[in-house]
Amino acid sequence: METRNPTASTLDKEPSISIAKQVQDNCNISDATHAGVFSICGLALRMRDLYKWEKQLPPWQEKAQEDILDWIGRREETWEDIREVPYQSITLAGVEYDAFDTVGINRVLAASGLFYGAGYAYSLKPTFFLARITQELSIEGQQVLLLGKELARDLLTLPAMSRDGVIVLRSEAARMYLWDQIQYLKKSGRPFLEYALAQIGVSDQNPESIRQALPDLFAAQTETYIRHEVGESMDQVFDRETWREIIADYPHTPVELLVRAVKYLLADTSENGTLPYLIHSGQVVSLALYAAFLDGFGRELFPEFRSAFRRYMEDNDITAVTRTVAAGHRNARHLVADIVALYQEGKNGKGKDWAAAEISRRYLNKKSEKFRRSAVS
């Protein structure tokens, strides 16, 4: 492999479409290899999002069912042909980079205003994307990139992420993600969505009203996406290397989902995290959406938040919400200490299977299968 570095002027001559095709090829390989981690309904939803992205449709626009089914059929045939194909290196101006070398690739792409993302998501599914950078910010001393048009992506509609010390907001994917959350919101979350809409002058939840309100809702949710990543990156409670070890040892299991949810709760309730920031800055719409979308493991670990916010909706006193967030953080810290202790005990002699069984016995039990299904749907 060559070690020379391409210059910005050399890269500028290379069409972005060529770079996008290389990234998209790896996206397709990942989807072909890991589509099985999703439930049938979950896969159908992600395929629909991918179809909308490929056809450049807005989140709310639906095509005829037969068109989508034909497209899915053709995509699955393509997957059959590439299921055993290894991930390909990314070549920029004649220099090859490993597909997961985000630092090296982004060092070169910066000159062209593009950002490349690669990593591992739920069940250690490799995920890749390529997007145009629209804005760069600094929040809490951290670099934040707002991304616009996506030139390549896989099945995962991830709104934001942090990698190599950079927080990125994927605007296209984030809008799609928010629209899906609203459309598939459970009955228990509807009162909080209704409250959020009322704060921006919308009196009903029909699709057209939601579509008109989407820019305002997205602006509110953007704060949540970014501040969550800030909270995660600044968290000192759940050692990042230990967390990664647990994820790697228990992929596609309820234990993985539990430790992810615990880490997310830490990020959202920590001093520099999502909820304290939203409370202190008076972001009521964002707080209402947080309550609306709180579900699955997150709701099980933090059931008090909805009750506290419901009280706020009645008396306009944020005190109970503030106290609940602080209590949620204390609980998350306790969970981390207990889970890590069990994991280390397993590593030190009792075995990984013992650790998984003990974590499940204490925190999952009969609910674990239900959580697993909801998390991948």
N, C-alpha and C positions, 0 to 999 in steps of 0.2 A: 504494500500500500504506500502511495506517495505521501510524503510528509510536508511538501511545500504548501504554503497558504495562498489561496487565490486572492487577488487584489479586488477592491471594490469595482474598479473600472472593468476588470475582466468579467466579474459576475454580472454587471449591468448589461452586458451583451447577451447574456443567457436568458431566454424567455422564461418568465415566471411559470408559464404553462408546463414547461419541461420539468421544473422543480415540483410543481403540484402533482404531476403524473406519477413521479417517483414516490411521493408521500402517499398518494391515493392507492398505489399498488400495495403498500404495506398496510394501509387501512383495510383493504379488501382481504388481505391474507389474515389479519387479526380477526375480522368478522367471520370469515370462513372457518377458522379454527376454534373460535370461542363462542359462537352463537348459542351453543348448548348450555351456557351458564344462565340463560334467561328462561323464564317461564314462557309458555306459548303466548299468553297475553302480553307479557313484557317484550318479547321479541317482535310481536306485531306492532306495538306502539313505536318501538325504535326503528323498525323498518319504515313505518309511515313517516317519521321525522326525517329519515335519510332520503326518502323519496321526495319530500317537500324541498329539502335542501338541494338535491340534484336538479329538480325542476324549477328552482328559484321561486317557490311559492311562499307567500306569507304564512305565518303559523295558523291563521284561521281559515285559510282556503282549503277546501276538500275537493278532490277530484272523484270521478266515478269509481265505484268500488272495483269494477272489472279492470280499469286501467291500472290501479294499484296492484291488484292480484297478478295481472300479467307481468308487471315490472318485478314483483317479488319472485315470481317463477323464474324469470330470466336471471335474476341476481343469484338465486339458489343454485341454478345450473352453473353459473360462473364459479361459485364457491366450491362446487364439486371438483372443478379442474385445478384449483389452487390450494386445496386443503392441506397438502403436504409440502407446499413450497416454503422455503425459509425466508425470513425477512431480508430485504435487499438493502445494501448500502445506499446512502444518499450521495450522489456525485454532484459536486459544485465546481464548475470551471475545471473539470478534469481531475479533481481531488475527491477521493472516496472517504466518507465518514460513516461510522457505525450508526445504525438507525436510531440508537438511543443516546448518541453523543449530542445532546441538545446544546451544550456550551459551545462546542466547536462549530456546529451548524449555524447557531444564532449569531456567533461572532461574525460570520461571513454574510449572513442574510440581513444584518442590521443596515448595511449600506443601501439595500433595496427596499427598506420599510416593511419587511416581512418578519413574521415570528413563527417559529417551528416548535410544536409541542410533542413530546413523547414521554411515555411512562407506563405505569401499571395501575389499573383501576380495580373495581370490585372483582373478586375471584382471580386477581392477578391477570386480568385481561389486558394485554398491551393496547395502548390507545395512542393515536397519532392525529395531528391536525396541522394545517398551515393556514395562516390568516394575515391580513394586512393590518399594520399598526396604525391606529387613528389618533391616539393621544398617549402621552406619557405623564404620569403624576408621581408625586412623592407623598406618601401617607405614613405617619409615624416613623419617618426615616427610611421607609421601604419603597423600592421602585414598583410602580403599578403601571401596567400597560393595558390600555383599552383597545381591543381588537375589533376590526370591522369585518369586511367580507371574508368569508372562509373559502379558500381555494381547494382544500382537501379536508376530509373528516371521515370518521368511522361511525359505527352504530351509536356510540355514546354521546348523548346530548349533555355535556358537562358545562355548566355555566361559568365556572371559575376554577382556578387552581394556582398552586404555588410550586415553582420549580427553579432550582439554581438561584435562589434568593430573589426571584422576580414573581410578583403576583400578576396574573393575567385575567382579565374579564373577557370572555368570548361573547360579544354582544349578540351575534346571530343565534348561537346555541342557547344563550341565556333567555332570549325572548321566546324561543320555542319551548324551552323548559318551563318557563313561567306560564305560558299558555296551556301547556299540558297539565300542570299542577291545578290550574283553575278549572279546566274542563273535567278533570277526574277527581275533583275535591269531594271528600265524603260529607255526608249530611252534618256530622259533628263539627266540621270546619266552616260551614256556610255562614253562621252568625258572625264570625270574625271577618270573613270576606265582606259581608254586608256592611259591617262597621267601617272597614277600610274604604269601601266604595263611597259610603256616605260622606267621609272626610274630604273626598275630591268631587263631591256634588253629583254622584251617580246613585239613582234610587232603586235600581233593579239589577238582576244578574243574568239577563238574557244575553245571548252571544254577541249581538250587535252593540249593546251597551258596553260589554267587556272589551270588545274590539276598539271602541272609541276611547275607553279608559286605559288601554294597554300602555301608552307612553307614560302616563302618570304612575301607573302601577310598576312599570319597569324601572322608572327613576327611583322609586322607593325601594324596590327590591335590589337595585344595584348596590345600595348602601350595605344591605345584608350580605350579599355575595362577597364584596370586597372586605368588609370588616371581619367576616368569618375567616377568610384567609389570613388577615393580619393577626387575628387571635391565635390561629393554628401555628403560624410561623414564630410567634413570640412565646408560645407555651413552654414552660420549663418543668411542668409537672410530669407529663408522660414522656419519658426519654424517647427521642425519635428512633434511635437504633433498636431499642427494645420493642417499640411498637411495630417497626418493620419486621423484626424477627417473628413476632407473634402472627402477623399477617401472612408471612411467608410459610409458616409452619401449619397454618389452619385455613388455607384458601378455600373459598366456596363452602364455608361452614357457618353455623350460627355464631361460633366463637369469633370469626373474623368480623361479622356484622356487629357483634356486641362491642368489640374493642374499637371499631371505627366510630360507633355511636358515642362511646364514652369520650373519645378524643374530640369529637365534634361538640359534645356538651361542654367540655373544658374550654374549647375555643369560643363558644358562644357566651359563656358565663364568666370568663376571666376578666380581670381589670381592664385589659386592652382589647377585649373581645366584642362580639356583635351586640349583645343585649345591653351591657352598660353604656356603650356608645350611643345606641339608639335612644335609651332612656335619657341620658344627659343632654342629648341634642334635640330632644322632643320630637323624634321621628315616629309619630303615632301610627301612620299608615304602615310603615315597615313593621312595627311591633304587632299590629293587627294581622298582617300577612304571616308573620312568624307563628302566631297562635293558630291561624287557619291551616297552615301547612305542616304543623307539628304532628307527626304520625309515626307508626312503626316503632322501632326501638327508641327513637327520640322521645316519643310520647310516653313510652313505658318508663324510661329513665327520668323523665321530667314532667310528670302528670300535673304537678301543681301550677305550672305556668298558665295554662288555660283558665283555671279557676281564678288565679290572681288577676289576669287581664280582664276576665269577665266582670270582676268587681270594679276595675278601673272604668270599664264601659258604663257602669251604673253610677259611680260617684265621682269620677274624674280625679281620683286620688292615686297617684303612682306609687305610693309608699309600699303597698302590698306586693307590687310587681318587683320593686327594687329588692325587697327582703327575700322574695322567692328566688330571684336570680342568685343572690349571695348564697342561699341555702343549696341551690342546685350546684353551685361550684364546689361547696364543701362535700356534697355527696359524690360528685365526680372525682374529687381527689381521693376520697375513701375507696371508691371503686378501683381506681388506678392502682393504689397501694395493694389492695387485696388480689387483683388479677395478676399483677406483676409478681407478687410473692408466690402465688400458686404456679405461675409459669416457671419461675426460677426453681421451685421445688421439683417440678417435673424434669427440668433440665439437669438438676443435680442428683438424679437417681431414680425418681419414681416414674419417669417416662412422660412423653408428650401426650400419650393417650390418657394417662391418669389426670394430667393437668386439664385437658379438655373436658374430661368427664366431671371433674370437680368444679370447674368454672360453670359448666352447664347445670350441674346440680344446684348450685347456689343462685345462679342468675337467669337461667333459661328454662329448665325443666320442660314441661309439656308445651310451653308457648314457643319453644325454639323453632319448630317446623313452620308454625304460622308466620313468625317473623322472617324466616328465610324466604318464604314464598312472597311475602309483601315487599321485601327489599329488592328482589330481582324482577318484580313485575312492572 
